[in-house]
Amino acid sequence: MFAQPLAEQQLIRREEIDAAVLKTVATTLMSFGIEQEDRQELRADLQYLRRWRRSVEQAQTYTLKAVITVIATALLAAVWLGLDSALGK
């Protein structure tokens, strides 16, 4: 007897909460200057930024590897020249 009205009340509360959340999100986006129609463009912009961030991180990794390789090569060259000059005399 009480189960049906309780289920209906929960459904109504859930719908009210969903509506409030949607309104809050829309208001927040509008406060940043993002209109309802701009959401697809915003999504594309965020995807572009993510790709850009990943490419920058990848470039940093390659740069670090290159720097380590140059330093290791310079150290090996210095050791080689030191040994060559020590054994050459």
C-alpha positions, 0 to 999 in steps of 0.5 A: 500500500505504501510502496507505490507512493514511496516509489513515485516520491523517489522518482519525482525527487530523482527527476527534481535532482536531475533537473537541478543538476542540469540547470546548475551545469548550464548556469555554470557553463553560461557564467564561463561564456559557453552557450548551450549550442557551444557544447560540441565545440567545447568538447572538440576544444577539450579533445584538442587540448588533450591531444596537445598535452599528450604530444608535449609530454611525448616531446619532453620524453624524447628530449630527455632521452636525447639529452641523456644520450648526448651526455653519455656519448660525451662522457664515453668520448672523454673516457676514450680520449683520456685512455688514448692519450694515457696509453699513447704516451 
